[in-house]
Amino acid sequence: MSVHRSGTAHRPRLLAAGILLAAFSLLFTHPAPAATTPARGSAYMGMGVLAHDGRNGTPSTGDATQTEGVDVSSHQGNVAWSTLWSSGVKWAYAKASEGTYYTNPYFAQQYNGSYAVGMIRGAYHFATPDTTTGATQADYFVDNGGGWSRDGRTLPGALDIEWNPYGAACYGKSQSAMVSWISSFLTRYKARTGRDAVIYTATSWWTQCTGDYGGFGTADPLWIARYASDPGTLPAGWSYYTMWQYTSSGPTVGDHDKFNGALDRVQALANG
């Protein structure tokens, strides 16, 4: 009887121990999922547009003459430029830098390779206004491929300013502070290169994070991001767009874009 009572008395303890052991087993064999925030440096043009403004677009066939382009980053690796050229792509932008901590390891192949097949090419910088000043990032961009030369085939550098893939959408800045940061970048870029930089953005981000500031439209060409059949409402200050990123077609060929004009207008922007 005493042995039987003892076994009964230990049963709850044994059951509890078994449950605890099973819990520990699940914990170590099924770890919590990794954080979804991407690694710094992995951002690419349109990364925020995919998340906030839609998925894909098919441009209207009724548009005036436009010239096809692409933008690429390290996500595309070594690009088959001759294939893109044969498909009708005549201009390209390659990511050169991000913040002051990252340069694209494929930049030389992308920037020089597009030029070699006959394209008019340019470089872009992915802005991270929460890490360093606009002027500091403009210097980093120019020092790492974002410069300009009057060779008729090089476009002015582009500032990619959009949703923050690493945290708060507006990088923790007020609307006035964001405008000041952008102005700092643009002023330094022009001082270094003699050219006004292109601004790549989405209208909804621009409205949210700058208060729809209209002061850059007279000097800096607009590259609007909108994955739809038309570019939609433009940010304040711009009555027309110069370039339009209309779709993200996957990592093999980059995002596709339209230049608002025939090839001679692309050449005119390159010539300054």
C-alpha positions in Angstrom: 0.0 0.0 0.0 2.8 2.4 0.9 4.6 1.7 -2.4 1.3 2.3 -4.3 0.7 5.6 -2.5 4.2 6.8 -3.1 3.9 6.1 -6.9 0.6 8.0 -6.9 2.1 10.9 -5.1 5.0 11.2 -7.6 2.8 11.0 -10.7 1.9 14.8 -10.8 5.6 15.6 -10.4 6.6 13.3 -13.1 3.9 14.6 -15.4 5.0 18.2 -14.8 8.6 17.3 -15.4 7.6 15.7 -18.7 5.7 18.7 -19.8 8.7 21.0 -18.9 11.1 18.7 -20.8 8.8 18.8 -23.9 8.6 22.5 -23.7 12.4 22.8 -23.6 12.7 20.4 -26.5 10.3 22.5 -28.6 12.2 25.7 -27.7 15.5 24.4 -28.9 14.4 22.5 -31.9 12.0 25.2 -33.2 13.7 28.6 -32.5 11.8 31.8 -32.8 11.7 33.2 -36.4 14.4 35.6 -37.4 13.7 39.4 -37.4 12.2 40.6 -40.7 14.3 43.8 -40.9 16.7 43.5 -43.8 20.4 44.0 -43.4 21.8 47.5 -43.9 23.0 47.9 -47.4 20.4 45.6 -49.0 18.0 48.4 -49.9 17.3 49.0 -53.6 15.4 51.6 -55.6 11.6 50.9 -55.2 12.0 48.7 -52.2 9.5 50.8 -50.3 7.2 51.2 -53.3 6.7 47.5 -53.4 5.6 47.5 -49.8 3.5 50.7 -49.9 2.4 51.6 -53.4 1.6 48.4 -55.2 3.1 45.6 -57.1 3.2 46.0 -60.9 2.3 48.4 -63.6 1.7 48.3 -67.3 2.2 51.7 -68.9 -0.6 53.2 -71.1 0.1 52.7 -74.8 -1.3 56.1 -75.4 1.6 58.0 -73.9 3.8 60.3 -75.9 7.2 59.0 -77.0 9.1 57.6 -74.1 12.5 55.8 -73.8 12.9 52.6 -71.9 15.3 52.3 -69.1 16.2 50.1 -66.1 17.7 50.5 -62.6 19.7 47.8 -61.0 21.5 47.1 -57.7 23.5 44.3 -56.2 20.3 42.2 -56.3 20.8 41.8 -60.1 24.5 40.8 -59.8 26.3 40.8 -63.2 23.8 42.1 -65.7 23.5 40.8 -69.3 23.5 44.3 -70.8 23.6 43.3 -74.4 20.4 41.4 -73.9 18.7 44.4 -72.4 20.0 46.7 -75.2 18.6 44.3 -77.8 15.2 44.4 -76.0 15.1 48.2 -76.4 16.5 49.5 -73.1 18.6 52.6 -73.9 19.5 54.0 -70.4 20.3 52.7 -67.0 21.0 53.7 -63.4 23.0 51.5 -61.1 23.1 51.7 -57.3 26.5 53.1 -56.2 26.1 53.6 -52.5 24.0 53.7 -49.4 24.4 55.8 -46.3 28.2 56.1 -45.7 28.7 52.4 -45.0 27.9 50.5 -48.2 29.0 50.4 -51.8 27.6 48.1 -54.5 30.1 45.2 -55.2 28.6 44.9 -58.7 28.7 48.6 -59.5 31.6 48.5 -61.9 30.1 45.8 -64.0 26.7 47.5 -64.1 27.9 51.1 -64.6 30.6 50.3 -67.1 28.8 47.4 -68.7 25.7 49.5 -69.6 28.0 52.1 -71.1 29.9 49.6 -73.1 26.8 48.4 -75.0 25.8 51.9 -75.9 23.5 52.9 -73.1 23.4 56.3 -71.4 24.1 55.5 -67.7 23.9 57.1 -64.3 24.4 56.2 -60.6 22.1 56.4 -57.6 22.5 56.7 -53.9 20.1 55.1 -51.4 19.6 57.8 -48.7 19.5 56.9 -45.0 18.8 60.3 -43.3 19.0 58.7 -39.9 22.7 57.8 -40.1 24.7 60.8 -41.3 24.1 64.3 -42.8 22.9 64.9 -46.3 26.2 66.6 -47.2 28.2 63.7 -45.8 26.3 61.2 -47.9 26.6 63.3 -51.0 30.4 63.2 -50.6 30.3 59.5 -50.1 28.2 59.1 -53.2 30.5 61.2 -55.4 33.6 59.5 -54.0 32.1 56.0 -54.8 30.9 56.3 -58.4 28.3 59.0 -58.2 30.2 61.7 -60.1 29.4 63.2 -63.4 31.3 64.0 -66.6 30.2 65.8 -69.8 30.8 62.9 -72.1 27.3 62.8 -73.4 26.6 59.4 -72.0 26.6 60.0 -68.2 23.4 61.1 -66.4 23.5 63.2 -63.2 23.4 61.3 -60.0 20.1 60.3 -58.4 19.1 60.6 -54.8 16.8 57.6 -53.9 14.7 59.0 -51.0 11.9 56.7 -50.0 10.5 54.6 -47.2 13.0 53.4 -44.7 13.4 49.6 -44.9 15.2 49.4 -41.6 12.8 51.3 -39.3 10.4 54.3 -39.1 9.2 55.4 -42.6 10.5 59.0 -42.2 13.8 57.9 -40.5 12.7 59.6 -37.3 12.8 63.1 -38.8 10.2 65.8 -38.8 9.0 67.1 -42.2 11.1 70.2 -41.9 14.2 68.3 -40.8 13.7 65.9 -43.8 13.6 68.9 -46.2 16.7 70.2 -44.6 18.5 66.9 -45.0 17.5 66.6 -48.7 18.6 70.2 -49.3 22.0 69.5 -47.7 22.5 66.5 -50.0 21.5 68.4 -53.1 23.6 71.4 -52.3 26.7 69.4 -51.7 26.2 67.2 -54.8 25.9 70.3 -57.0 29.0 71.8 -55.4 31.0 68.6 -56.1 29.7 67.9 -59.7 28.2 71.0 -61.1 24.9 69.2 -61.7 21.6 69.2 -60.0 20.8 65.7 -58.8 17.7 63.7 -59.9 15.3 63.1 -57.0 13.7 59.6 -57.0 10.7 59.3 -54.7 7.0 58.3 -54.4 4.3 60.9 -54.0 2.8 59.3 -50.9 6.2 59.1 -49.1 7.0 62.7 -50.2 3.7 63.9 -48.8 4.1 62.0 -45.5 7.7 62.8 -44.9 8.3 66.3 -46.3 4.8 67.7 -46.0 4.7 67.8 -49.8 7.4 70.4 -50.0 7.5 72.1 -53.4 10.9 73.8 -53.4 13.0 71.4 -55.4 11.0 71.2 -58.6 12.6 74.1 -60.4 16.1 72.6 -60.4 16.1 68.8 -59.7 14.5 66.4 -62.2 11.8 64.2 -60.8 12.0 60.4 -61.1 8.6 59.3 -59.9 7.9 55.7 -58.6 4.4 54.3 -59.1 3.6 50.8 -60.2 0.5 51.5 -62.2 -0.7 52.4 -65.7 0.2 56.0 -65.2 2.5 58.0 -62.9 -0.5 59.5 -61.0 -0.4 62.8 -59.0 3.1 64.2 -58.8 4.7 65.8 -55.7 4.4 69.5 -55.2 6.8 71.6 -57.2 6.9 69.4 -60.3 4.5 69.9 -63.2 5.9 66.9 -65.1 8.2 63.9 -64.4 11.5 63.3 -66.1 11.6 59.5 -65.4 8.9 57.1 -64.2 9.6 53.7 -62.5 6.5 51.8 -63.5 7.2 48.2 -62.5 9.5 45.9 -60.5 10.0 42.9 -62.7 12.2 40.8 -60.4 15.9 40.4 -59.6 17.0 39.2 -63.0 16.5 42.3 -65.1 15.9 45.1 -62.6 13.1 47.6 -62.3 11.8 49.1 -65.6 11.4 52.8 -66.2 10.3 55.3 -68.8 12.1 58.5 -69.7 9.6 61.2 -70.5 10.8 61.9 -74.1 12.7 60.4 -77.0 16.3 59.4 -76.8 17.6 62.9 -77.7 16.0 64.1 -74.4 17.9 61.5 -72.4 21.1 62.7 -74.2 20.2 66.3 -73.4 20.0 65.5 -69.6 23.3 63.7 -69.9 24.9 66.7 -71.5 23.6 69.1 -68.9 
